[in-house]
Amino acid sequence: PVALGPVPAGTVFIPGTASTAPDLKVDYSIDGGRTYSEKPLITVTGKDGRQQTVPAPAERYTTIRWTWGTPLAAGTTATVSYQVQVR
């Protein structure tokens, strides 16, 4: 099973607030949910003019995805959560 949590417009995801569990993988998207990564990266131009890859700031996160490693039993419910801050 997979659960998605959009980061609403006008808010910023607060790092470290996405719920976790032993059998739960959390990934983040910075492109509206087209791709996900545990630690999204962006390319920026450094002061020396060179391109470098760095972790994306939380302000760039658009969607959070939780993936369970094993199926949930029929009738089971699961809850995930995360926090955002209004800009």
Buried (B, 14 or more C-beta within 10 A) or exposed (E): EEBEBBBEEEBBBBEEEBBEEEEBBBBBBBEEEEEBEEEBEEEEEEEEEEEEEEEBEBEBBBBBBBEBEEEEEEEEEEEBEBEBEEE
